[in-house]
Amino acid sequence: MKDFKRLRIWQNGMKIAATAYKLVESFPPQERFTLSNQITKAAVSIPSNIAEGSSRSSERDYSRFVEIALGSSFELETQILISEALNFGNAEIRKEILVDIEQEQMMLQSFLLKLKK
């Protein structure tokens, strides 16, 4: 088993998840159980899949979980952009999380290339 907590992709994923929760706190009350629920699920999925993949014995299995984390990051980015279009939540937090998501996507893609070598 690898120490996933030392990976920058996991650490950044944890930051994204925490920021996602802060963002949805500022959503209108009627959105607390729709878009906000999807945002937090996608955000939590990023570091969770990195951690779960680290327990796998093969690089192929590990890669699959990192791919799922990457997919969740794109899903989350889309949901944040929807919230932006609807002007839901704090604009500064939206901006911060979008920067973090973009960085995470680049790191995950790079990590995948390393795993697949």
C-alpha positions as CSV (number, residue, x, y, z in Angstrom):
1,M,0.0,0.0,0.0
2,K,1.2,3.5,-0.9
3,D,1.0,6.4,1.5
4,F,-1.6,8.4,-0.4
5,K,-1.6,11.2,2.1
6,R,1.9,12.3,0.9
7,L,0.7,12.7,-2.7
8,R,0.1,16.3,-3.8
9,I,-2.8,15.1,-5.9
10,W,-4.5,13.8,-2.8
11,Q,-3.7,16.9,-0.7
12,N,-5.0,19.2,-3.4
13,G,-8.1,17.0,-3.8
14,M,-8.7,17.3,0.0
15,K,-8.5,21.1,-0.4
16,I,-10.9,21.1,-3.3
17,A,-13.4,19.0,-1.2
18,A,-13.2,21.4,1.7
19,T,-13.6,24.4,-0.6
20,A,-16.6,22.8,-2.3
21,Y,-18.3,22.5,1.1
22,K,-17.6,26.2,1.8
23,L,-19.0,27.1,-1.6
24,V,-22.3,25.3,-1.2
25,E,-22.8,26.9,2.2
26,S,-23.3,30.2,0.3
27,F,-25.9,28.7,-2.1
28,P,-29.5,29.8,-1.9
29,P,-31.5,27.5,0.5
30,Q,-33.5,25.9,-2.3
31,E,-30.3,24.6,-3.9
32,R,-29.0,22.9,-0.7
33,F,-30.1,19.5,-1.9
34,T,-29.8,19.5,-5.7
35,L,-26.7,21.1,-7.3
36,S,-24.9,21.4,-4.0
37,N,-25.3,17.7,-3.3
38,Q,-23.8,16.9,-6.7
39,I,-20.9,19.3,-6.1
40,T,-20.0,17.8,-2.8
41,K,-20.2,14.3,-4.0
42,A,-18.0,15.0,-7.0
43,A,-15.5,16.9,-4.9
44,V,-15.3,14.1,-2.2
45,S,-14.8,11.6,-5.0
46,I,-11.5,13.1,-6.1
47,P,-9.3,12.4,-3.0
48,S,-11.4,9.3,-2.2
49,N,-10.6,7.5,-5.4
50,I,-6.9,8.5,-5.2
51,A,-6.8,6.9,-1.7
52,E,-8.7,3.8,-2.8
53,G,-6.5,3.3,-5.8
54,S,-3.4,3.5,-3.7
55,S,-4.5,0.2,-2.0
56,R,-4.5,-1.7,-5.3
57,S,-1.7,-4.1,-6.1
58,S,-1.4,-3.3,-9.8
59,E,-0.6,-0.1,-11.5
60,R,-3.4,-0.8,-13.9
61,D,-6.0,-0.9,-11.1
62,Y,-4.4,2.2,-9.5
63,S,-4.6,4.0,-12.9
64,R,-8.3,3.2,-13.1
65,F,-9.1,4.9,-9.8
66,V,-7.0,7.9,-10.8
67,E,-9.0,8.1,-14.0
68,I,-12.2,8.1,-12.0
69,A,-10.8,10.9,-9.8
70,L,-9.9,12.8,-13.0
71,G,-13.5,12.3,-14.3
72,S,-14.9,13.5,-11.0
73,S,-12.7,16.7,-11.4
74,F,-14.2,17.4,-14.8
75,E,-17.7,16.7,-13.4
76,L,-17.1,19.1,-10.6
77,E,-15.7,21.8,-12.9
78,T,-18.9,21.6,-14.9
79,Q,-21.1,21.9,-11.8
80,I,-19.1,24.9,-10.6
81,L,-19.5,26.5,-14.1
82,I,-23.3,25.8,-13.8
83,S,-23.3,27.5,-10.4
84,E,-21.4,30.4,-11.9
85,A,-23.9,30.7,-14.7
86,L,-26.7,30.8,-12.2
87,N,-24.8,33.2,-9.9
88,F,-25.0,30.7,-7.0
89,G,-22.5,31.0,-4.2
90,N,-19.6,33.2,-3.4
91,A,-17.8,34.4,-6.5
92,E,-14.4,34.4,-4.9
93,I,-14.7,30.8,-3.7
94,R,-15.9,29.8,-7.2
95,K,-12.9,31.4,-8.7
96,E,-10.5,29.7,-6.2
97,I,-12.0,26.3,-6.6
98,L,-11.8,26.5,-10.4
99,V,-8.1,27.3,-10.2
100,D,-7.6,24.4,-7.9
101,I,-9.6,22.0,-10.1
102,E,-7.5,23.0,-13.2
103,Q,-4.3,22.4,-11.3
104,E,-5.6,19.1,-10.1
105,Q,-6.6,18.0,-13.6
106,M,-3.1,18.7,-14.8
107,M,-1.5,16.8,-11.9
108,L,-3.8,13.8,-12.3
109,Q,-3.1,13.6,-16.0
110,S,0.7,13.7,-15.3
111,F,0.3,11.1,-12.6
112,L,-1.6,8.8,-15.0
113,L,1.2,9.1,-17.5
114,K,3.7,8.0,-14.9
115,L,1.5,5.0,-13.8
116,K,1.1,3.9,-17.4
117,K,4.8,3.7,-18.2
